[in-house]
């Protein structure tokens, strides 16, 4: 939408928020088909194209001016998309790392909200730390990589960004649990909170309240939309809803519950880093940041799940969950034994 002045084919234009400039190649209007024009005047709505090779250079909601007036303040209302969920994506086969890189670059061409940077893990090898707008965005990217690009993926548990306040007064933003500094230097950790709105049938309110309380939710309101439907307002730590909250909500409400949320800032929390160790070796891909009061339960659950999935070896495999140097849970995968009675079946001589 042209707010002031005119734009013509051949003009040098400047994107204010990305500080990039290009030459206008074509101009036009939708009528509803594309109809090319040479000039767009103030008050008109149309399209322009230029030799923009990187999708991030043209962000939705940016303000465009002439190159000569690049210092003009932008129009109000623009905010860049903020990633809320972070996860590590690794190729199932280490040889496919280059294919994964090409696939992510292709996806980023038409998805300006997807961010990624290289990352390496001792357990999973080379991969990427990806930034998503939310859980749905993450699932779509994962599905597209697997279906369209044909890459077998290993995805780590999704995490959120934490604000780590250090004792020297500095602030550190951590999105990967393995980058958490030594507890000796941490004053406190703040986690992101969201304001959530759950709409459910009246007879299912109790089940939704129980799920919300289990996820450290604080109820802030409850209103009846009509006789059949209720809206519950809750404040949740974002970390509690990024894994399977939506699935649990749908199960408890037989598919009738709907959920919407918006971020409301960071709040101080009692959080610790939970490490998983196999035979005393920490596995960085399984580390997570959890509330201190739930760390022991989460550690036991994860250790028990791993015991069921790790195949038996010729030696015992010790699975331990630890907070710093304190072991909070332990399971063992027993070694394979020689089966002496295997040959003593009914027809044995």
N, C-alpha and C positions, 0 to 999 in steps of 0.2 A: 504494500500500500504506500503510495507516494504521499507523504505528509506535507512536504514543502519543496518548492522548486520543480525542476524537470530532470529526467534522465534520458539520454540519447544513445543510440548505437555508436560505439567508439569511445564513449566517456571512460575516464579512469575512475574506478570506484574503490572505496575503502570500507572494509568490515571493521567496525569499531572494537568489538570485544576480542576478535582474534588478531587485530592489527595486520591484516593482509590486504593487499590491493590487487585488482585485476582490471582488465579492459572488457567492457560490455560487448559481447559478440552478437546477441540477438535480444530483441524485446518483443513482447506480445501480450495479448489478452486472451482469456478463455471465454468463448461466446456460444455454447460451451466448448466448441472445438478450439484448438489453438489458432489464433489469427495474428500473424506478425505485424508489428508497427515499428516506426522509426523513433517515436518519442512517447514517453509516458508523462503526463502532467499531474500536478498536485490534485489529490482527491481520487485519482484513478487506481484501480487494482489490476495487477498484471504479473507477468513473469519475466525474468531476465536470465540469460545464461552467459557464462564466461569460462575461460580455461582453468577451472578449479579442479585440481587433480586429487586433492585430499578432502574427504568428506568433512573432517573436523574443522576445516577452514571456513565452512559455511554452516553455522549453527542456527538451529531453529530459534527465532525470536531476536536475532542480532539486528543492529541498526547499520544501514549502509549510507555512506555519504560520498560526495565527490572527493577525490584525492587531495584537491586544493584546500578542502575544509575538513581535513582529517581530525582536527582538534575539537570538533563539535561534540558536545555532551550527548551520550546515547539517549534514546527514548526510554521512559521508565517502564518497569515491569519485566525486564529480562533477568533471568537467573539461570546459570548453567545447570544441567542435570547432575544431581549429586548421587554417586553410587552409595548404596546402603548395605549391600551384601557382597562378601568377598569369598572366593574359593580357589583352590589350586586345581588346575586341569593338567593332567599328565597323559601322554600316550601310553596305551597298554603295552605296546611294543616300543622299546627305546629307539629303534631305527626310524620310527615315524615322527620324530621330533620336528624335522624340517617340514613334513606335510602338515603337521598341526600349526606351525608358524604361518604357512601360506594360507591355510584354511581360516585362521583367525583374522589375518589381514584382509581376506576377501569379505568375511562377515562384517568387519569394521567399516568397509566401504559404504554399506547401506544401513549401518547401525551406529550412529554417532555416540550413543550412550555406553557402548561396550569399550572398556579399557582393559589393557593387559600389559604385563611386564614379565620378563624371564625370571625364573626361579628354579632353584635346584634343591632336591631332597635326597638325603642319604639313602632313604628306603625306595623312593620312586624314580630317582634319576632327574633328568631335565624336564621342565614343564613351564607353565605360565601361571602367574597369579592374576586372576581375572576379577574385574569390578563390574557389578551388576546393579540395576536399579531396584531389583527385588527378587523374590524367589521365582516368580513366573518368568521373568526375564532370563534368569539363570537356566531354568528348565528348557526354554525355547532355544537358547544358544547351544546347550548340550545336545538337544535332539537334532538340531540342524547340523552340528559337527558330525554326529554319528550317522545320520541318514543321508544328507546331501554330500558330505565329504568322505564318508565311508571310513572314519577313523574310530578305532576302539579306544575308549577313554577311561581313565581312572580319575574320579572327582573327589577331592577331600571334602570333609564336612564344611558347610558354609559358615562363615564367621562374620562379625561386624567390626567396625573400627572402634577402638577404645582410646580414650584420652588418659595417658599415664602422666601423673604429676610427680616429678622427681623432687628429692629433698633439697636440691640446689635451686629450686624455684622454676626450673625449666619445664616445658610441656612437650610431650612426645606423643604422636599419633601412631598407634600400632594396629595393623589389620591382620598380622600373622602372629599367632601365639609364640612362635619360635624367636620372634624379634623382641620379646618382652625383656627389659633389662633385669639385672640381678635384683631380687627382692630387697637387698640391703639399701639400694639407692631409691626405692619407690616410696613416696609419701602416701599416695592413694591412687586408685584407678577409678575413672568415671566411665560409665557405659551409656550408650544412646537409649533414650526412651521414646515410645510412640504413644499417641492417643488413638485408641482403637474403638470402633463402633461395630457391635455385633447385632444383627437383626435375626431374631429366631421366633418360631411359633411359641405361644405362651406356655404350652405344656412341657417345653424342653428347656425352660429357663434354668432349672436346678442343675441339669447336666452341664450346661455351658458355664455356670458359675463355678462348678467344681473344677472344670478344666482350667478356667482363668485363674483360680486361686493356686492351683498346682504350678502354673507358669508365672508366679509372683506378680499377678495382676492386681491392681488397686481399683476398686469400683468407684467411679466418679459420678455416675448418674444412671437412671433407668426411666424410660418413658414408654407409654403404650401408644403405638401408632394407630391401632384399632383393636377390636376385641380379640383378634387372632394373633397379632404380632406385637413383639416387644423389642425396643432397641436398648441394649446395654452399653454403657460407656465405660471403658477401662483404660488405665494407663499401664503399659507393659514395658519391660526391658526388651529391646529389639532382639537380643540374642535368644530370648525364650520363644519367639514365634518364627524364627527363620528355618527351623528344622522340620517339624511335623505338626505344628499347631493347627494349620488349615485342614490337614487330613483328619486330625482328631475331632475338630469342630464339625466337619461334614459327617463323620461317623456317628457322633453323638446326636446330631439333629436330623438324621436320615436324609441328608443332602439339602435340607431346607435352610440351613444357617448361612448367612452371608457376612463377610468381614471386610472392613475398609479401615485404613489407618493413615496417619500423617505424623512425621517426626516432630518432637517437641523439645529436643535438646538433650544435653548430657547431665547425668546425676551420679553422685558418688556412690560406689557400691563396695561391698566386702567381696572382692574377687581374687582368685588365685589361679595359677597355671597348673593344670593337671597333666602329668607326663605318663606315657605308657612305655614300659620297658619289657623287652623280650630277652631273657637270659642276661639281665642287668645292662642291656644296651638300649638306650632311649630310641624310640621310633618317632622322628620329628613329624611325620605326616599325621600322627594320631594325637598330637598335643592339642589341648583346648583350654580356654579360659572359662572358669565356672564359678558360681557363687560358693563361698567357703562352706556354708552349711549343707550344700548339696554335693560337695566334692567326693565324699566317701561313697555315697549312693551311686553317683555317676561312674566312679572308678570301678565299683563292683559290677555294675551292669556291663561296662565295656570289657572288663577282664573275662566275665562269664561268656559274653558273645564271642570274644576272640578264641576262647577255649573250644567252643563248638566248631569254629571254622578252620583253625590251624591244624593241618594234618599231622599224624603221629610220626615221630622221627626215631632214629636209633638211640636217641638220648632224651632225657626229660627236658621239656621246654617250660621255663618259669615265666609266667605273665604277671607283671606287677604294675599297679597304679600308684604313682608317687606325687606328693606335693613337696617340692624341694627335695630334701633328703628323707622325708617321712613317708614310709610305705603305708598306704591306706587300704589296699586290696591286693590279694594274690590268688592266682589259680595256677594249676599245673597241667600240662599235657603229658601224660605218661609215655615212657619209651615203649617201643614195640618189643615184645618178648618172643622167644622162640616157642612155637606152638608144638609142644611135645606130643600131644594126643591127636594131631591132625591126621597122621597116617594110620591110626588105629580105628579105621571105620569098619563097618560090619563084615565086609568080605576079606578082611586082612588074613593072610596065611598064618 
